[in-house]
Amino acid sequence: MSMDMDDRRFRRRVALTAVGAVVVFGVLIGMSTGGSTFEETFGRHDASPSASASVSPSSSASKTAKSSPNPSASTTASAEVRGVEADGAAGACDAMAADAVRAFVTDSPDRDAALHRLFTDDAQGLSTPVSALAGQDADVDYGTGLMDGSASTAVCSVWNGGESPWIVSLRVQDTGRWMATGIQGPYDQYVMENPDDAADR
């Protein structure tokens, strides 16, 4: 009787061992043919939840960093500010009319940049080259005054030592900032054979 029980136990042990060998063999074949790895099939026992959680934020952070635009590029695109902010026509004359004349009559490397910042692209009078203007006294004080104005326009006079003032017209732009839309100097400020030509400038 005890011999039969020992025989059954032996057979059961052999059967379980055979089944286990078949399962392991199947897993090894699956891994070698590109199927699930052993860790994917049975899970990693040495990986803690905190370790797996710490991986995902870094990967998502790198994706975010790659997909987000370069902040310096957008800052550079929006860095150019044209015109000036001012309260009313008189305030606009005080804030920028003298600077507009000074930029127009001064022969400097940044003249074009200064004119672009203060004058609209279609401003009248800017076609006159600086070489056609009389020499200006850099030390003279510029005086400004409002000749005519409204909530969105201004006509300013600018004195800088000539017989008559320069006339600068200003207008509020869509940006809410004031810009010069024209400049006209007195005849004695233009170097030309026929001073009447200044009226066309």
Secondary structure, 3 states (H helix, E strand, C coil): CHHHHHHHHHHHHHHHHHHHHHHHHHHHHHHHCCCCCHHHHHCCCCCCHHHHHHHHHHHHHHHHHHHCCCHHHHHHHCCCCCCECCCHHHHHHHHHHHHHHHHHHCCCCCHHHHHHHHEEEEEECCCCCHHHECCCCCCCCCEEEEEEECCCEEEEEEECCCCCCEEEEEEECCCCCEEEEEEECCHHHECCCCHHHHHHC
